[in-house]
Amino acid sequence: MFAIRNALLNAKRHKLKSILVILACMLIVIFLFLYIGGLKANSRMLENLPEAITIPARISNLSGTLSTGMMIKESVIQGIEESDYIADFFYTVELGAALGDIPEDQVPEMEQGRMNFPLCLGVNRLSAYSDLDDKDITFIDGYGLELMESDEPVCIVRDRDLALWELNAGDTVDMTLFNITYPSDNAVKDFRWLGSYSVRIVGSSREIIKPDAERRSMQVIFPIKWLQKLCNQKGTMFFADSARFLVAKPLELNAFKGEMKELGLMSVISQAKPSPRGISLIVNDETFIKSATRLKENISLMKAFMPFLLIVVGLVGFVISYLLLNSRKPEFAVMRSLGVSKRSCFVTLFLEHAILDFVGSFLGILTASMFIGMTAGLAAAVVILFFISYMAGTSAAVVMLNRFSVMEVLSALD
């Protein structure tokens, strides 16, 4: 308590010098706050970047020319569905359908022109059919959009086709389904018999007339999970015709791409021969990578410069303390001549500056908080870093000033 009381009395006695120390500490703390605040802001921006800039990806053929009408293996679809790096996964399958029960032996090769519904689509969610809006669909009571995520034998039929075939929403009809493949890597569809099934029409959709539509207006929409189950029961290979998704962990792009490579997906080769095989991955990550790289570079640079900044703070503390204390050598000499030990002198001067530094840092934080928002954690980090660095310089200055000849100083006073 004696040392603290002496320190307070010294600070009060040397008001001008004390005010200069407090002002210097205020300015340094404000600068440190802005610097560390900028570092944390960059880190926060990097963490939130995936929400601000999404990374869409899709399966394509090797030449990158197709986004629909492909043959994507079921193993690839399952691998993508099970991946932790994938979000909002949408995939579809094209198929054809005919009303009635058509035995397999009667239709070795069903022609598209003989089908009631040559344009059918299986979806894992209705959003997978991007050309169709929710408002374009009318469901019967008890059914909704989530039904397309199930494996129920249901479908949505286009209004025009309901009228053409004298059907109504709510009817249960027999349909013969046909898988679509592209044999020999050509663009000609091959319809393969999948079986006859009773399907309930649970909704109707308006015809899509959009000049920029991704597909032609689909006549019937089925839940793709049901179609996959049928293929597995029949022992028929299942192929999706399109697949798109968002990268769930954009900050782990390399790990994501490595996992996709293990599934057999390759980079696009624009010079490759066009093929309906969906074996390439297109990731639109250029904007995200540029932004993330810039933020990472800023963060790395600021972190690398931090030790040098703290050294500079220590040097500033040393210079200010040395210059202000140097003129007080006679005071120290008198204290020493009265029997005060070097250690006691050091403690008194150290506490004096520690109190001034604390007051300056508190005022600096208070001033900065008036203009910029801050958290308690950020304020504590700034004060701790400043106090350690600045007081290290002050301690060095006090130690150096304590190394003088008491007799020489007292003789000079005489």
N, C-alpha and C positions, 0 to 999 in steps of 0.2 A: 504493500500500500504506500509505503514511503517513496518508493521509486516512481510509482504512478503519480503521486501528488507532486513530486519534483518535476516530472515530465510535463504535467499540466501547467505548472507555474512557469516553466521555461517557455512553453508555447505561448502563454499569455504575455510574458515579458517581451518576447520577440514577435510582436503581432504581424508586422509587415512580412517578415520571412515566413511566418506560419501561413499567412494568406497566399503567398506565392507558391508554397508547397501544395496547399489545398487546390489552388487553381490548376497547377500542373497535373496533379492527380486526376482532377475532374476531366481535363481534356484527354488524358491518356485513356481513362476508363470509357469515355464516350467513343473514342476511336476503336478501342478493343471491342466494345459492344457492337458497333457497326460492322466490324470485321467478322467477329464470330457469328453475329446475326446473319450476315451475308452467307457465311459457310453453311449455317443451319438451313437457311432459306433455299440454297441450292440443293442440299440433301433432301429437303422436303419436296422440292419440285421434281427431283429424280424419282422419289418414291411415288409421287402422284402422277407421274408421266403416263403410266399405262391407262389411267382413267381419262386423261386429256387426249392422248393419241392412241387409238386402238390399232391393232395390226391384223387386218383381214388376210385370210389365206384361202386358197382353193386348190382342188385337184384338177389337173389338166392333162392333156396328152403330151407326148414328148416334145412336140414342136410348139406347144403353148397356144394352139389355135382353137381349142375346144374348152368350153366350160360346162356343156351339157352333152347328152348323146354319146356317152362314153361307156366303157366297161371297167368299173372299179371293183377290184376283188373284195369279197366279204371280209377277208382277213385284214385288209387295210382299213375298212370301215370299223371293224371291231377294235383294232389297235388305236384308232383315233378316238373312238368313244371312251376307251378305258384310260386314255392319257390324262395326266394331271395338268398338261400344258395346253389343254383345249377348252374353249368355252363357246357357247352358242353354236353348237354343231348342227348343221342342217345337211341332210342328204336325201336324194330322190332316186326313184327307179321308174323307167318307162315300161309300159306294158300295153297290151291290147285286150279287148274283151268283146265277147259276143253274147247276146241273150240266148238263153236256153242251154240244154245239156248236150254238148257235142262230144261224142266219144273220140278218143285219141286215134283209133284206127280209121276213122272216117275223114280225118283232117291231117294227113301226114305233113302237109305244109299249108297252113292257113294263110290265105292271101289277105292283105290289108283291106282291099276293097270289099270283101265279104263280111267284114266285122261291123257290128253296130257301133262299137266304140273303139276305133283304132288309136285314139289319142287319150291314153290313161296315164295317170301318174300316182306313184306311191310316195308318201312323204312321212318323215319322222315327226314333223310339226307342220302346221299349215303355213308358218312363216317360211318354210323351205321353198314353197311356191311363191317366189317374191313378186310375181306379176299380179297376184290375187290379194286384195285387201280384205280384212275381216268384215268390213261393211258390205262386201259383195256376196256374203254367204248368209243364208237363212237356214237355221236348224229347226228341227221339230222339237217339241217340248221334251225336256229331260236330257238333251244332248247339247254339247258345246265344242269349242275349239280343242279342248284337251283330249277329245276322243281320238284325234289323229295320232296321238302319242301311244295309243293302246294297241293291242293285237286282236281287236274285235273285228268280225266280218261285216264291216259297214262301209259306206261310201257316200260321197257327195256327187251329185249329177248336175250337169249344166242345165239351166232352165230350158234352153232350146231343144235339148235332147230328151228331156222329160216330156215335152209337148209332142215331139216327133214320134216317140215310141209309146205314147199314151200311158206314161208312168206318173206317179205322184210321190212326193216326199212322204216317207213312212211305209212305203211298199217294201215287201221282201221279194226279191227276184232271183232266179237262177241265172248265173253267169258262167261262161267258160273263159278262163283267163289264159293269156299267152305271154310268155317271157319274150323279151327282145334281146337279141345278141347281134354281133357284127362279125360273122365268120370271115376268115382270111384277111382280117384287118382292112376290110373295105367299108364304105359308107352305107351299104345296102342293108337294111334291117332284115333280120331273120326271126320270124315269130315261131316260138316253140310252145306246144301245148303244156299247160300247167295243171289243168284239171277244172272240173265244174263244181261250183259252190253256191250256196244260198247266201245272198248278201242283202242287208237291209239298207235302204236309202234313207239316211238320217238328215239330209240337208240338200239344198240346191244352191247353185252359184250362177251369177250373171256372166254373160260372155265377155271375155276380155278383148277389147279392141284398143291396143296401144301400139303406136308406130315403133316404139323402142322396147317392146316386150322381148324378154329373153327367150320365150317359147311361144308356140302357137297356143291358142286357147284350149285348155284341156277339157275333155268331155266328162271324165270321171276321176275322182281323187280317192285313193285308198290309204289306210294306215300301213306304213311300210313294215311295221313289226309283224303284222298279220301275213304280209307277203313273204317275209323272211321265214316265218314259221312254216308256211306252205312249202317253200323251196326245201327246207331242211327235212320235212316229212316225206317229200317226194324224192329226196336225194339229188335234187337239181341244183346246180351251181347258181348262187345268187350274185348278181352284179348290180351295183348302183350306177346310175348314169351321171350323177353330179354330186359334189360334196364341197361344202364351204364352211368356214368357222372363223373364230377369233382366237388369237394366241392369248392364253390366260395369264402367262407369266412372261411378259415382254422383256423383262430384265434378265431372263435366262434363255435368250434366243438360241445360243449355241447348243445348250442341252436339248431344247425343243427340236432343233434341226437334226441333231444326232439321233434322237428317238424316231423322227420321221424317216430318216435314212435307213434305220433298222427295219422299218416296215416295208422297205423296197421302193420308197419314193425318191425320185432323182430331180436334179435341176433341169430346167427347160433347155433344150438345144434347138434353137430357132431354125437351124439348117436341116433338122431331122425330117424324115418323110412323114406327112400327116397320117395319123393312125387313131382309131377310136379307143385305144387302150389308155386308161387313166393311170399313168405311172409317174407323173411329175407333180411337183409341188411348187406353186407360185405364192410367195409371201411378200406382201406389200409393206416392207419394213423400212424403206429408205428414209422416210420422214422421221420415224421414231429413232432410228439409229443415229441420224444426224443430230437430233435434239439431245439424245442420251449421251452421245460422245462429247458434245459441247459441255454439258453439265458435269460429266465425269472429269473432263479436263480442268474445268474451273475448280471443282472440289479438290482434285489432286494437287493443283497448283497452290491453292489456299492452305491446304494441310501441310504441304512441303515448306511453305514460307512461314508457317506458324512458329517453329523453333527460333528462326532468325528474328521474328517480330518480338518474341519474349526476351531474347538476348538484348535487343535494342531497348526494350522497356527497362531492363536491368541496368544498362549503360546510362540511360537517361536518369534513372534513380541515383546512380552513383555520382554522375556529374552534378546534378542539382544539389544533392546532399553535401557533396564535397565543397562546392562553392559557397553554400550557405553556412556550413559549419566551420569553414577555414578561418573566418573572421572571429570566431568564438574561442580560439585557442587560449587567449588569456583567461577566459572564464574557466576552461578546463584545468589550466595550470593552477589557478587559485584553489579549485576543488581538490586537486591532487595534493597541493601543499598542506591542505587542511586534513589530510589523512584519508581521503576518499580513494579507494582502490581503482585500478584500471577497469576491473570488471564492473564495478558499480557505475563508473562513468559511462561505460558502454551500454549497460542496461538502461540507464536514465535517458541517454540520447536515442537509443533504439526505440524505447517506449514512446518518447516524444514524437518521433517521426511515424511510428506505427499508428498512433492516435490521429495524426494529421492525415496520413495516407487513408485511413479508414473513413474519416470524415469526407475527404476528397472523393473517394470511390463511391460513397453513399450519395453524395450530391451529384456525381456524374451519372449514376444509375437513375436517380430521380429526374434529372434533366432530360436524359435520353428517353425515359418512359413517357414524357410529356408529348413527344413527337412520334415515337415509334412504339408499337406494342411489344411487350416482352413477357416471357414466362419467368416464374421464380427460378426454375432450373438454369435458364440462360443467365439471369442476373447473378446467381451464385457462382456459375462457371467463370464469368467475367471477373468478379471480385476476387475469387481464389487465384486465378492465373495472374491477375495484376498484382495482388498483394505479395505472392511468392516471388515474382520476378523483380518488382520494384524494391521490396525490402531486402532482397539479396544484394542489389546494388547499394542500397543505403548502408547495409551492414559492412560491406567492403569499405565504404567511405569512412564510416565511424572507426573501423579498425585502423585504417591508415592514419587518420587524424589523432588517434590515441598514441601513435608512435612518435612522440616528440619529447624533447628535453625540457622538463619543468623549469630547471634553473635558467636555461637560455631565454625562455619566454618571460620569466619573472624579471630577469636582468634587463631585458629590453624594455619592460614597463618602467623600470627605474630611470 
